[in-house]
Amino acid sequence: MTFVFTSERFADVGEWVDPGDGLVELVATDKLRFDFRVPQTHYTRIDMSTVVELSLDALPESTLSGRIQAIVPVKDPGARTFLLRVVANADTPVMVTPGMSARAKIRVDTGREAVVVPRDALLLYPDGRKTVWIADQGAGETTVHEQRVETGLEFDGLVEIREGLEAGVVVVTRGNEALQNGQVVQVR
């Protein structure tokens, strides 16, 4: 069952109109599509099977899976973006109307592997330094030392570390603001 509503009337009954003039604006509230502008740098990484997760600002507690309906290669030259058209994969009607805002998470393969740490492990200083505290397990006790790092991408509460940290190293995520080099800590 499709519902179509009149959202705006441009002419009154009995009014003279010319061919091509708009009379009413019709709005269908089922099978809504979501249009997103995506940076052109991701154009080659997105295809019709790319996973999309939708979150609606009107329903912040829920998310919907979506599927890409169209990848429109016409870009906005000023913004260097292209249009991605997504439809929600929902068995029940989505309580959203045209014009409401939505957000999309698009899962793309960046083509690289990296060391990542939880965002809470990273300390940012006003002078631009970024550091993590590393737990060094020695003879019967664990001490810490501060390590300067260079970061990259951020996603899902994680931060990519491009330089300054090897894979498998234990980093401190709680209480790291008050640590001092060589301090003895307990690992939990």
Backbone as a ProteinNet text record, in pm:
[ID]
protein_1_A
[PRIMARY]
MTFVFTSERFADVGEWVDPGDGLVELVATDKLRFDFRVPQTHYTRIDMSTVVELSLDALPESTLSGRIQAIVPVKDPGARTFLLRVVANADTPVMVTPGMSARAKIRVDTGREAVVVPRDALLLYPDGRKTVWIADQGAGETTVHEQRVETGLEFDGLVEIREGLEAGVVVVTRGNEALQNGQVVQVR
[TERTIARY]
84.5	0	89.6	68.4	146.5	59	111.7	40.9	106.8	27.9	77.9	3	75.8	16.8	47.7	-41.6	-16.9	50.5	170.5	241.7	231.7	208.6	198	115	30.5	-51.9	-2.1	21.5	74.9	-31.5	-152	-260.4	-391.4	-482.5	-614.2	-715.2	-825.1	-931.8	-986	-997.1	-1049.3	-943.6	-821.9	-714.3	-663.2	-632.5	-575.9	-429.6	-390.5	-251.8	-203.6	-75.8	-14.4	38.2	48.3	104.8	244.8	269.2	398.7	405.8	305.2	304.7	280.1	344.3	321.1	188.5	112.3	-15.2	-6	51.3	67.8	199.8	247.9	365	315.5	341.7	301.2	420.3	395.6	501.5	458.3	540.5	518.3	606.5	550.6	626.9	679.7	656.6	717.3	829.3	919.1	1033	1113.8	1135.4	1215.3	1359.7	1424.5	1566.7	1643.7	1765.6	1853.3	1967.4	1987.9	2094.9	2207.2	2329.4	2445.9	2553.1	2622.5	2739.5	2861.8	2940.7	3056	3181.7	3291.6	3415.3	3462.6	3512.1	3554.1	3667.2	3741.5	3851.6	3801.8	3672.5	3617.1	3543.8	3539.9	3459.7	3495.9	3623.4	3664.1	3647.6	3623.8	3610.1	3465.3	3370.4	3229	3166	3092.1	3015.1	2877.5	2796.5	2659	2650.5	2758.7	2756.5	2816.2	2856.5	2914.8	2811.8	2855.5	2767	2742.4	2613.6	2575.3	2487.8	2518.3	2436.9	2379.1	2246.9	2177.7	2138.1	2154.3	2100.8	2022.1	1901.9	1811.6	1813.8	1828.2	1832.2	1700.3	1588.8	1458.6	1445.2	1524.7	1522.5	1665.1	1724.7	1867.1	1902.1	1803.6	1833.3	1836.8	1802.8	1801.3	1881.5	1927.7	1997.5	1932.4	1949.6	1894.4	2005.1	1997.8	2091.3	2034.4	2121.6	2078.3	2149.5	2093.9	2161.3	2172.6	2279.4	2302.7	2213.4	2134.8	2046.1	2114.4	2194.9	2263.3	2387.9	2490	2610.3	2611.5	2585.4	2572.1	2708.4	2772	2908.3	2921.7	2810.2	2817.1	2858.4	2968.2	3020.2	2988.9	2997.8	2986.7	3129.1	3164.6	3305.1	3356.7	3269.4	3313.6	3347.7	3271.3	3291.6	3371.7	3391.4	3462.3	3396.3	3265.9	3187.3	3104.2	3052.5	2957.5	2836.8	2727	2601.5	2588.4	2553.6	2526.6	2381.4	2301.3	2157.6	2138.9	2080.9	2065.2	1918.4	1871.8	1737.6	1753.5	1661.4	1667.3	1618.1	1687.2	1642.4	1555.9	1427.8	1339.1	1211.3	1174.9	1049.7	930.3	952.8	846.4	870.4	765	783.5	876.6	959.1	1051.7	979.6	983.6	914	998.8	1007.5	1083.4	1008.2	1021.2	955	1059	1023.7	1118.9	1167	1294.7	1353.9	1417.7	1385.8	1450	1596.2	1678.3	1820.6	1854.7	1956.6	2005	2156.6	2218.4	2363.4	2388	2500	2533.6	2677.5	2698.4	2833	2852.1	2957.1	2986.2	3113.6	3105.4	3220.6	3300.3	3417	3502.1	3637.9	3695.6	3828.1	3929.6	4012.2	4112.4	4233.7	4240.4	4351.4	4479.7	4469.8	4591.5	4563.1	4669.8	4663.6	4744.2	4703.8	4773.6	4760	4845.4	4835	4729.5	4637.3	4534.8	4531.6	4489.3	4471.6	4335.4	4278.8	4154.3	4177.4	4077	4087.9	4129.5	4085.9	4119.2	4267	4341.2	4484.1	4564.8	4507.3	4578.8	4565.1	4676.2	4676.3	4717	4638.1	4664.5	4706.2	4815.2	4866.3	4845.8	4834.8	4812.6	4920.2	5042.9	5150.8	5148	5046.4	5031.7	5086.1	5156.4	5209.3	5095.8	5117.6	5025	5107.7	5062.2	5138.9	5047	5107.7	5043.5	5138.8	5083.6	5165.3	5175.1	5298.9	5325.1	5357.6	5295.7	5321.4	5434.9	5544.2	5661	5660	5643.1	5641	5782.2	5830.4	5967.1	5967.2	6072.3	6091.1	5995.7	5877.6	5783.3	5700.2	5730.4	5649.9	5634	5531.3	5503.7	5522.8	5607.1	5628.6	5578	5566.9	5517.2	5615.6	5609.4	5682.5	5598.1	5617.2	5540.1	5607.3	5525	5577.6	5504.2	5578.6	5519.2	5478.7	5360.3	5309.5	5255.2	5242.1	5173.8	5049.7	4936.5	4808.8	4761.9	4663.9	4602.6	4451.8	4385.3	4239.5	4182.3	4058	3983.6	3855.5	3818.7	3695.8	3657.3	3527.3	3471.5	3545.2	3583.5	3650.5	3797.9	3853.5	3994.4	4067.7	4197.7	4282	4398.9	4422.7	4536.6	4665.4	4767.4	4899.1	4991.9	5034.7	5120.3	5266.8	5309.2	5449.1	5456.9	5556	5584	5536.5	5469.9	5418.5	5418.1	5463.3	5464.6	5338.2	5299.5	5184.2	5212.2	5109.7	5121.3	5166.2	5202	5246	5123.8	5135.9	5026.2	5029.1	4913.7	4903.3	4802.6	4818.1	4731.1	4611.3	4490.3	4369.8	4296.7	4328.4	4263.3	4368.7	4344.9	4437.6	4566.8	4573.8	4698.4	4733.6	4638.5	4665.3	4759.7	4765	4842.4	4969.8	5006.2	5123	5254.6	5361.8	5497.5	5586.4	5690.1	5783.4	5842.7	5842.8	5900.6	5806.5	5687.3	5591	5547.7	5534.2	5488.6	5335.8	5277.3	5132.3	5087.9	4957.9	4900	4818.9	4836.8	4763.6	4636.5	4523.3	4394.8	4330.2
-115.8	0	122.9	211.8	333.9	451.9	536.1	656.7	775.4	861.1	982.5	1098.4	1198.6	1314.1	1440.5	1536.9	1667.5	1751.4	1799.6	1876.8	2026.5	2066.4	2208.6	2227.9	2330.8	2361.9	2493.6	2493.9	2612.6	2692.6	2638.3	2707.8	2679.7	2774.7	2757.8	2711.1	2651.9	2605.4	2724.2	2706.9	2811.6	2907.8	2896	2984.5	2941.4	3040.7	3011.1	2972.1	2865.2	2820	2798.5	2805.9	2781	2638.3	2579.9	2445.2	2441.6	2339.6	2324.6	2386.7	2465.3	2523.3	2413.8	2424.5	2330.4	2360.1	2255.7	2273	2230.6	2112.6	2062.7	1988.4	1974.2	1891.7	1766	1649.3	1521.8	1456.9	1395.2	1330.7	1188.8	1092	952.8	925.9	864.5	843.7	701.7	616.8	484.4	478.4	386.3	367.5	497	563.9	686.3	652.5	741.2	723	831.8	800.2	891.6	926.2	1054	1100.3	1158	1111.3	1156.6	1201.9	1307.2	1351.6	1285.5	1218.5	1143.1	1202.1	1216.1	1269.3	1185.1	1252	1183.4	1084.3	1099.2	1006.7	864.7	848.9	716.1	656.3	726.8	682.9	541.7	510.4	378.6	268.2	303.7	203.8	163.9	233.3	207.1	139.8	30.7	-34	-70	-136.5	-164.7	-259.5	-330.1	-422	-359.9	-235.3	-168.8	-160.6	-192.6	-191.5	-47.6	-14.4	119.4	105.3	185.4	188.3	328.4	337.2	465.5	495.4	619.2	662.9	790.6	794.6	906.3	997.5	1126.9	1220.3	1221.1	1188.2	1182.6	1058.3	954.7	830	795.4	873	854.7	721.7	652.9	527.4	407.5	424.4	308.7	335.7	226.4	235.3	137.9	165.4	81.1	42.4	-78.8	-113.3	-57	-23.6	31.4	-37.7	-21	-73.3	39.1	36.2	140.4	114.9	214.2	205.1	261.6	364.9	425.6	499.8	493.8	574	669.2	794.5	893.3	959.3	932.3	979.7	1129	1199.2	1344.2	1405.1	1476.3	1530.8	1678.2	1726.6	1869.1	1922.8	1995.3	2035.7	2126	2204.3	2291.6	2214.3	2111.7	2034	1906.6	1867.3	1744.5	1621.5	1613.6	1501.3	1440.8	1318.7	1256.4	1212.5	1181.1	1147.6	997.1	957	817.6	809.9	730.8	715.5	581.2	585.4	468.3	450.4	325.1	293.6	205.7	222.6	146.4	4.7	-91.1	-230.7	-249.1	-218.5	-226.2	-300.3	-397.1	-469.1	-385.4	-298.5	-211.4	-70.7	8.6	144.3	225.9	305.5	391.3	522	561.3	681.8	804.8	837.9	953.8	1017.5	1146.7	1217	1290.5	1325.5	1397.8	1525.3	1549	1668.8	1646.6	1534.3	1505	1468.9	1489.1	1461.1	1318.5	1266.1	1131.3	1129.9	1030.1	1011.5	870.1	852.8	720.5	686.6	560.1	506	411.4	434.2	353.6	275.9	145.3	59.6	40.5	103.6	89.6	33.9	-42.7	-97.9	7.4	48.2	150.1	91.9	-42.4	-105.6	-107.2	-84.2	-86.7	-143.8	-191.8	-241.6	-146.6	-134	-39.8	-80.7	-22.9	-35.6	64.6	20.1	109.9	98.7	207.4	208.9	268.3	236.5	303	454.4	532.4	678.4	725.6	655.3	695.1	679.2	602.7	585.2	706.3	787.1	898.2	1025.4	1091.9	1221.8	1328.2	1434.8	1544.8	1666.9	1732.1	1848.8	1975.1	2091.3	2217.6	2250	2201.6	2230	2136.9	2046.6	1958.2	1817.8	1794.7	1660.6	1562.8	1438.5	1329.1	1216	1165.5	1060	949.8	835.1	724.7	682	617.9	560.8	411.5	361.7	220.3	151	34	-46.5	-144.2	-132.3	-220	-322.1	-447.8	-553.2	-604.9	-582.2	-623.2	-732.5	-735.2	-838.3	-813.2	-871.2	-864.3	-737.8	-634.8	-513	-453.6	-372.2	-307.3	-157.2	-99.7	45.1	102.9	235.3	300.7	405.7	429.6	542.4	603.1	733.3	807.3	793.9	775.1	758.6	853.9	934.9	1026.1	946.7	976	903.6	1001.6	950.8	1024.7	945.1	1014.7	946.9	959.2	875.1	876	880.8	782.4	777.2	745.9	790.6	755.2	686.9	578	505.4	418.8	409.1	320.8	329.1	448.2	464.1	427.4	400.3	365.5	472.9	483.7	579.8	503.9	528	467	535.2	455.6	508.4	482.9	589.9	576.6	559.7	625.8	616.3	621.7	550.5	560.1	444.1	344.5	233.7	106.8	-0.7	-131.4	-209.1	-302.4	-387.8	-475	-497.9	-586.6	-519.8	-393.1	-321	-286.3	-300.1	-268	-118.7	-51.1	91.8	114.4	225.3	260.1	338.3	300.2	369.3	444.3	416.4	486.2	541.9	665.2	727	774.2	773.9	809.4	958.2	1042.8	1187	1221	1135.7	1167.5	1082.8	1007.9	918.8	995.2	931.8	985.6	872.8	909.7	809.8	726.3	593.6	501.6	463.2	519.2	488.8	343.1	279.8	140.2	141.7	51.8	44.4	-101.3	-120.9	-254	-266.6	-375.8	-400.6	-476.9	-428.3	-496.7	-534
0	0	0	-92.1	-102.1	-63.8	22.7	61.7	-5.2	-66.2	-128.1	-66	-22.3	44.3	-34.8	-28.1	-86.5	20.4	-7.1	93.6	69.9	-55.4	-84.1	-210.2	-208.8	-325.4	-383.1	-516.3	-583.2	-657.5	-670.3	-741.2	-669.5	-672.8	-610.6	-714.7	-666	-753.6	-832.9	-964.5	-1051.9	-1104.5	-1056.2	-1099.1	-1235.5	-1322.4	-1453.1	-1437.2	-1508.8	-1506.6	-1648.9	-1667.6	-1797.9	-1802.1	-1922.9	-1934.1	-1871.1	-1790.6	-1724.9	-1586.8	-1547.9	-1413.7	-1310.5	-1196.9	-1088.8	-1020.4	-989.5	-920.7	-774.3	-749.8	-613.8	-604.6	-481.5	-456.9	-387	-448.3	-390.7	-323.5	-208.3	-132.5	-98.6	-135.4	-96.6	24.9	128.4	251.5	267.1	168.2	175.3	71.6	88.2	-1.5	-18.1	93.7	88.2	57.4	-9.6	-37.7	35.8	65.6	136.2	42.5	18.6	-69.3	15.5	-9.7	64.2	-33.8	2.1	-72.8	-9.7	-91.8	-44.3	-108.3	-32.5	-90.5	-209.8	-311.9	-434.3	-410.1	-301.4	-273.3	-246.9	-214.4	-187	-307	-417.5	-532.6	-579.5	-588.2	-638.6	-534.9	-407.8	-300.9	-274.7	-336.3	-309.8	-430.4	-404	-510.1	-453.5	-532.7	-492	-371.4	-338.3	-224.1	-97	-102.5	13.6	126.7	247.7	364.9	409.3	430.1	474.7	598.6	700.7	823	837.1	847.9	856.5	999.8	1040.4	1169.2	1142.4	1195.7	1173.8	1295	1272	1383.1	1459.8	1393.4	1458.7	1547.2	1520.5	1598.9	1641.1	1731.7	1763.2	1827.8	1886.6	1955.1	1862.5	1736.1	1646.3	1519.3	1458.3	1330.1	1233.3	1106.7	1001.1	906.2	854.4	748.7	619.1	530.2	402.7	288.7	170.8	51.9	-49.4	-121.4	-220.6	-340.4	-376.5	-491.8	-616.1	-597.4	-712	-665.6	-748	-730.4	-849	-821.7	-928.8	-948.9	-1061.7	-1081.4	-1107.3	-1119.6	-1139.7	-1006.7	-1008.7	-884.3	-871.8	-749.5	-722.5	-729.8	-835.8	-853.7	-742.1	-681.6	-573.6	-447.9	-418.4	-296.2	-320.5	-446.1	-483.2	-420.8	-440.9	-389.6	-501.1	-475.4	-566.1	-484.4	-553.3	-486.9	-467.7	-346.4	-313	-269.6	-339.9	-309.3	-239.1	-118	-32.5	3.4	7.3	57.6	180.7	276.6	401.2	378.2	439.1	439.4	563.3	551.5	667.6	631.4	717.1	697.2	740.4	838	885.7	832	816.3	765.1	854.3	792.7	865	896	1022	1064.4	1034.8	910	866.5	750	737.1	628	544.9	422.6	337.9	406	395.1	453.3	589.6	656	784.5	759.1	861.3	844.5	886	822	849.4	833.4	892.9	881	829	761.8	709.9	745.4	784.9	800	683	608.6	491.1	519.4	512.3	539.8	411.5	405.4	287.4	328.7	241.3	264.1	224.4	319	289.4	218.7	214.6	145.8	225.9	355.8	436.4	574.2	637.5	774.2	860.3	987.5	1074.4	1219.6	1302.4	1446.7	1492	1577.1	1630.4	1781.6	1846.6	1991.5	2022	2139.5	2178.3	2189	2156.8	2161	2300.8	2406.2	2543.3	2574.6	2497	2521	2473.9	2388.7	2326.2	2408.5	2432.8	2500.2	2399.3	2391.2	2299.8	2380.4	2340.9	2412.2	2329.9	2396.5	2324.5	2221	2242.1	2146.6	2024.9	2018.4	1903.5	1923.8	2034.3	2061	2085.5	2045.8	2072.3	2130.9	2246.1	2312.1	2363.3	2389.1	2460.1	2570.1	2672.7	2779.6	2755.9	2754	2727.9	2859.4	2880.4	3000.3	2969.9	3045.9	3030.7	3142.9	3107.5	3209.5	3229.8	3352.4	3384.6	3488.2	3567.7	3670.5	3787.6	3781	3890.8	3899.8	3821.6	3827.1	3687.2	3675	3546.8	3563.5	3480.5	3481.8	3350.2	3345.5	3224.7	3174.9	3046	2988	2876.4	2857.4	2757.2	2621.7	2518.6	2383.1	2289.7	2217.7	2120	1996.5	1938.5	1822.4	1718.4	1596.3	1489.9	1453.4	1445.2	1423.5	1278.6	1246.9	1114.1	1126.5	1067	1065.8	1202.8	1225.6	1346.8	1304.4	1374.5	1342.8	1460.5	1485.6	1590.1	1723.2	1766.6	1895.4	1894.2	1775.4	1761.9	1682.8	1706.2	1634.7	1573.4	1446.3	1377.5	1422.5	1451.6	1487.4	1369	1304.2	1185.7	1221.5	1329.3	1372	1523.1	1578.6	1720.2	1804.2	1744.3	1823.6	1739.9	1800	1734.3	1771.3	1687.4	1715.9	1837.6	1920.5	2035.3	2163.3	2158.9	2277.9	2362.8	2495.5	2586.9	2617.7	2595.8	2625	2737.2	2808.3	2920.1	2865.8	2909.3	2863.2	2973.3	3100.9	3212.7	3307	3350.5	3445.4	3382.5	3250.9	3183.1	3193.1	3231.4	3241.2	3356.2	3460.3	3579.8	3593.8	3491.4	3501.2	3488.4	3541	3528.7	3476.4	3399.5	3346.6	3459.7	3442.4	3538.4	3651.9	3656.8	3763	3755.7	3871.8	3880.7	3875.6	3792.3	3777.3	3785.9	3801.1	3797.9	3670.7	3597.4	3474.4	3509.3	3464.6	3491	3361.8
[MASK]
++++++++++++++++++++++++++++++++++++++++++++++++++++++++++++++++++++++++++++++++++++++++++++++++++++++++++++++++++++++++++++++++++++++++++++++++++++++++++++++++++++++++++++++++++++++++++++

